[in-house]
Amino acid sequence: MTAPASTLTETTGHDAPRRRRRTSGSALVRYGFIAPAALYLALFFGYPIVKNLVMSFQEYTSATFFSGVAPFVGLANYRAVLSDPIFLKALTNTGIFTVVSIAGQFVIGMVLALFFRRSFPLSGFLRSMLLLPWLLPMVVSAAIWRWILEQDSGILNQFLSAVGLISSPIPWLTSSDTALIAVVMVNIWLGIPFNVVLLYSGLQAIPEELYEAGEIDGATGWSAFRHITLPLLRPVVSVVLLLGVIYTIKVLDLILGLTGGGPANATQTIATRSYEMSFIEFDFGQGAALGNVLIVIALIFSVVYLRANARSAKKG
């Protein structure tokens, strides 16, 4: 039996507001779940970035804390940091430090991940020990490496002398010729666990059947690595390299703990120079401007790298 048209109209007229209320209620629930994360991001990520940006356009010094006055100076802070005689040195050091560190961490991490892919006794224990550098606080790692790299009593120089590789102690941290090498070496040591963990996880996801099929076609060793492992590991490699660069380009505590940016600015990077301007020279405006320059460099690299990687993935 068909309901009268007037009843249908009345029912539809009552259902529409009910549906709207239900839709509105479910939207409120969704926003309620998102709100804590949005609030957290706004407070702990958004506010510092906006505050840093505002400070970079102000004459913000230690006097500002007492007077509350920070005059607007336009681009003067950016002109000052870009014309700073140390800026070019810091930029070059940042590039060398980042590129060599990432290359060393990735190559050694990949070799170790491939090594641990094989099953052998104590494999799990050795993998756990490999995470040790990751567990140590950065200050502790820097203190340990300062002792290892000590010129006269450091264990590294004593070892190299004992095996006859050097005739006199190397001033690892006190010579402008070797300080950057020493800092990069320590940073590679710190980054290896991160690379091993992610690359090893990626290798575990590659089906063993592909290697067995490749073996039948003669793809073994380097050939199997090139045609099976690398293509299937590409998404993980992208994440490892991108996160590695973002982390390495802003390393501060390790360099401060080992050399403090010296000797003679030999290990000065943009991050350490920004810290020096803000907390030693107390020119927070210029320190903020240099920090923003570092953010822009990281953003440019990320966009270029992701776009190049996307194009490469499309070509297959």
C-alpha positions as CSV (number, residue, x, y, z in Angstrom):
1,M,0.0,0.0,0.0
2,T,1.4,3.3,-1.1
3,A,1.7,6.2,1.5
4,P,-0.1,9.4,0.7
5,A,2.0,12.1,-0.9
6,S,1.4,14.5,2.0
7,T,2.8,11.9,4.5
8,L,5.9,11.3,2.3
9,T,6.5,15.1,2.1
10,E,6.0,15.4,5.9
11,T,8.5,12.5,6.6
12,T,11.1,13.9,4.2
13,G,10.7,17.3,5.7
14,H,11.4,15.9,9.2
15,D,14.3,13.7,8.0
16,A,16.3,16.5,6.3
17,P,16.9,18.5,9.5
18,R,17.7,15.3,11.4
19,R,20.3,14.3,8.7
20,R,21.8,17.7,8.9
21,R,22.0,17.5,12.7
22,R,23.6,14.0,12.4
23,T,26.1,15.3,9.8
24,S,26.9,18.3,11.9
25,G,27.4,16.1,15.0
26,S,29.8,13.7,13.2
27,A,31.7,16.7,11.8
28,L,32.1,18.1,15.4
29,V,33.4,14.7,16.5
30,R,36.0,14.7,13.7
31,Y,37.1,18.2,14.6
32,G,37.2,17.1,18.2
33,F,39.7,14.4,17.4
34,I,41.8,16.7,15.2
35,A,41.8,19.6,17.7
36,P,44.4,18.3,20.2
37,A,46.9,17.6,17.4
38,A,46.2,21.0,15.7
39,L,46.6,22.8,19.0
40,Y,49.9,20.9,19.7
41,L,51.3,21.8,16.2
42,A,50.2,25.4,16.6
43,L,51.8,25.9,20.0
44,F,55.0,23.9,19.6
45,F,55.7,24.3,15.9
46,G,53.7,27.2,14.5
47,Y,54.3,29.7,17.3
48,P,58.2,29.3,17.3
49,I,58.3,29.6,13.5
50,V,56.1,32.7,13.4
51,K,58.0,34.3,16.4
52,N,61.3,33.6,14.8
53,L,60.1,35.2,11.5
54,V,58.9,38.3,13.4
55,M,62.1,38.6,15.4
56,S,64.2,38.4,12.1
57,F,62.6,41.8,11.1
58,Q,63.3,43.4,14.5
59,E,66.2,44.9,16.4
60,Y,65.8,42.2,19.1
61,T,68.6,42.3,21.6
62,S,69.1,41.5,25.3
63,A,67.8,45.1,26.1
64,T,64.4,44.0,24.6
65,F,63.8,41.7,27.5
66,F,63.9,44.7,29.9
67,S,62.3,47.4,27.7
68,G,60.0,45.3,25.7
69,V,60.9,47.5,22.7
70,A,62.0,45.8,19.5
71,P,62.0,48.3,16.6
72,F,61.1,47.1,13.1
73,V,64.3,47.1,10.9
74,G,63.0,45.5,7.7
75,L,65.6,43.4,5.9
76,A,68.5,44.9,7.8
77,N,69.2,41.7,9.8
78,Y,69.2,39.6,6.6
79,R,71.6,42.0,4.9
80,A,73.8,41.9,8.0
81,V,74.0,38.1,8.2
82,L,74.5,37.6,4.4
83,S,77.3,40.1,4.4
84,D,78.9,38.6,7.5
85,P,82.5,37.5,6.6
86,I,81.8,34.2,8.4
87,F,78.6,33.4,6.5
88,L,80.3,32.0,3.4
89,K,82.6,29.9,5.5
90,A,79.6,28.6,7.5
91,L,77.6,27.9,4.4
92,T,80.5,25.9,2.8
93,N,81.1,24.0,6.1
94,T,77.3,23.2,6.3
95,G,77.4,21.8,2.7
96,I,80.5,19.7,3.3
97,F,79.3,18.5,6.7
98,T,75.9,17.5,5.4
99,V,76.9,15.8,2.1
100,V,79.9,13.8,3.5
101,S,77.9,12.8,6.6
102,I,74.9,11.6,4.7
103,A,77.1,9.8,2.1
104,G,79.1,8.0,4.9
105,Q,76.0,7.2,7.0
106,F,74.1,5.8,4.0
107,V,76.9,3.7,2.5
108,I,77.9,2.2,5.8
109,G,74.3,1.8,6.9
110,M,73.4,0.0,3.7
111,V,76.4,-2.4,4.0
112,L,75.5,-3.3,7.6
113,A,71.8,-3.7,6.7
114,L,72.7,-6.1,3.9
115,F,75.0,-7.9,6.3
116,F,72.4,-8.3,9.0
117,R,69.8,-9.5,6.4
118,R,71.6,-12.9,6.5
119,S,70.8,-15.1,9.4
120,F,73.7,-16.0,11.7
121,P,74.3,-16.5,15.4
122,L,74.1,-13.4,17.6
123,S,72.6,-11.4,14.8
124,G,69.9,-9.9,17.0
125,F,72.4,-9.1,19.8
126,L,74.8,-7.3,17.4
127,R,71.9,-5.3,15.9
128,S,70.9,-4.2,19.4
129,M,74.5,-3.1,20.1
130,L,74.5,-1.1,16.9
131,L,71.7,1.1,18.4
132,L,74.0,2.1,21.3
133,P,75.1,5.4,19.7
134,W,71.4,6.3,19.3
135,L,70.6,5.7,22.9
136,L,73.4,8.0,24.3
137,P,72.6,11.6,25.0
138,M,74.4,13.9,22.5
139,V,76.4,15.6,25.3
140,V,77.7,12.2,26.5
141,S,78.6,11.2,22.9
142,A,80.5,14.4,22.4
143,A,82.4,14.0,25.7
144,I,83.4,10.5,24.9
145,W,84.6,11.5,21.4
146,R,86.5,14.4,22.8
147,W,88.4,12.0,25.0
148,I,88.9,9.6,22.0
149,L,90.2,12.4,19.8
150,E,92.4,14.0,22.4
151,Q,95.8,14.8,20.8
152,D,98.2,13.6,23.5
153,S,96.2,11.0,25.5
154,G,93.4,10.1,23.0
155,I,92.9,6.4,22.3
156,L,92.7,7.0,18.5
157,N,96.1,8.6,18.3
158,Q,97.6,5.9,20.6
159,F,96.1,3.2,18.4
160,L,97.3,4.7,15.1
161,S,100.8,5.2,16.6
162,A,100.8,1.6,17.9
163,V,100.1,0.2,14.4
164,G,102.6,2.5,12.8
165,L,100.2,4.6,10.8
166,I,101.3,8.0,12.2
167,S,104.6,9.2,13.6
168,S,103.3,12.1,15.7
169,P,99.8,12.7,17.3
170,I,97.2,14.3,15.1
171,P,95.5,17.4,16.6
172,W,92.0,16.2,15.5
173,L,90.0,18.9,17.3
174,T,92.5,21.7,17.6
175,S,93.8,22.1,14.1
176,S,91.8,23.9,11.4
177,D,92.9,21.2,8.9
178,T,91.5,18.2,10.7
179,A,88.7,19.6,12.9
180,L,85.9,19.4,10.3
181,I,87.0,15.8,9.4
182,A,86.8,14.8,13.0
183,V,83.3,16.3,13.4
184,V,82.0,14.6,10.3
185,M,83.5,11.3,11.4
186,V,81.7,11.5,14.7
187,N,78.4,12.5,13.0
188,I,78.7,9.5,10.6
189,W,79.1,7.3,13.7
190,L,76.0,8.8,15.3
191,G,73.9,8.4,12.1
192,I,74.7,4.8,11.2
193,P,72.0,3.3,13.5
194,F,69.2,5.4,12.0
195,N,70.2,4.3,8.5
196,V,70.6,0.6,9.5
197,V,67.2,0.4,11.2
198,L,65.3,1.9,8.3
199,L,67.2,0.1,5.5
200,Y,67.1,-3.2,7.3
201,S,63.3,-2.9,7.7
202,G,63.0,-2.1,4.0
203,L,65.1,-5.1,3.1
204,Q,62.9,-7.4,5.2
205,A,59.9,-6.4,3.0
206,I,61.5,-7.6,-0.2
207,P,60.2,-11.1,-1.0
208,E,62.9,-13.8,-1.1
209,E,61.3,-15.3,-4.2
210,L,62.4,-12.4,-6.3
211,Y,66.1,-13.2,-5.5
212,E,65.5,-16.9,-6.3
213,A,63.9,-16.0,-9.6
214,G,66.7,-13.5,-10.3
215,E,69.3,-16.2,-9.5
216,I,67.7,-18.4,-12.2
217,D,68.2,-15.6,-14.7
218,G,71.8,-15.1,-13.6
219,A,71.1,-12.0,-11.4
220,T,73.3,-12.5,-8.3
221,G,75.6,-10.3,-6.2
222,W,75.9,-6.7,-7.5
223,S,73.4,-7.5,-10.4
224,A,70.7,-8.6,-7.9
225,F,71.4,-5.6,-5.7
226,R,71.1,-3.2,-8.7
227,H,68.1,-4.7,-10.4
228,I,66.1,-6.1,-7.4
229,T,67.2,-4.5,-4.1
230,L,67.7,-0.9,-5.1
231,P,64.4,-0.4,-7.1
232,L,62.3,-2.0,-4.4
233,L,64.1,-0.2,-1.7
234,R,63.7,3.2,-3.3
235,P,60.8,4.5,-1.1
236,V,62.8,3.7,2.0
237,V,66.0,5.2,0.6
238,S,64.1,8.4,-0.1
239,V,62.9,8.7,3.4
240,V,66.3,7.9,4.9
241,L,68.1,10.5,2.8
242,L,65.5,13.2,3.2
243,L,65.2,12.8,7.0
244,G,69.0,12.4,7.2
245,V,69.6,15.7,5.4
246,I,67.0,17.6,7.4
247,Y,68.5,16.3,10.7
248,T,72.1,16.8,9.6
249,I,71.8,20.3,8.2
250,K,70.7,21.6,11.7
251,V,73.1,19.7,13.9
252,L,74.2,22.0,16.7
253,D,74.8,20.2,20.0
254,L,77.4,17.8,18.6
255,I,79.6,20.5,17.1
256,L,79.3,22.7,20.2
257,G,80.3,19.7,22.3
258,L,83.3,18.9,20.2
259,T,84.8,22.1,18.9
260,G,82.3,25.0,19.6
261,G,82.6,25.9,16.0
262,G,86.4,26.4,16.1
263,P,89.3,26.4,15.7
264,A,89.2,29.7,13.7
265,N,85.7,28.9,12.5
266,A,86.9,25.7,10.9
267,T,83.8,23.8,12.0
268,Q,81.4,26.8,12.0
269,T,78.1,25.9,10.3
270,I,75.0,28.0,9.8
271,A,73.4,26.4,12.8
272,T,76.3,27.1,15.1
273,R,76.7,30.7,13.8
274,S,73.0,31.3,14.4
275,Y,73.4,30.0,18.0
276,E,76.5,32.2,18.4
277,M,74.7,35.3,17.2
278,S,71.7,34.7,19.5
279,F,73.2,33.4,22.7
280,I,76.8,34.7,22.7
281,E,76.5,38.0,20.9
282,F,72.9,38.4,22.1
283,D,71.7,39.7,18.8
284,F,68.5,37.7,18.6
285,G,67.3,39.4,15.5
286,Q,70.3,38.5,13.4
287,G,70.3,35.0,14.9
288,A,66.7,34.5,13.9
289,A,67.4,35.8,10.4
290,L,70.2,33.3,9.9
291,G,68.0,30.5,11.3
292,N,65.4,31.4,8.7
293,V,68.1,31.2,6.0
294,L,68.8,27.6,7.2
295,I,65.0,26.8,7.1
296,V,64.8,28.1,3.5
297,I,67.8,26.0,2.4
298,A,66.3,22.8,4.0
299,L,62.9,23.6,2.3
300,I,64.5,24.1,-1.1
301,F,66.4,20.9,-0.8
302,S,63.3,19.0,0.3
303,V,61.2,20.2,-2.6
304,V,63.9,19.7,-5.2
305,Y,64.7,16.2,-3.9
306,L,61.1,15.1,-3.7
307,R,60.2,16.3,-7.1
308,A,63.3,14.7,-8.6
309,N,62.5,11.5,-6.8
310,A,58.9,11.6,-8.0
311,R,60.0,12.0,-11.6
312,S,62.5,9.2,-11.3
313,A,59.7,6.9,-9.8
314,K,57.4,7.7,-12.8
315,K,60.1,6.8,-15.3
316,G,60.4,3.5,-13.4
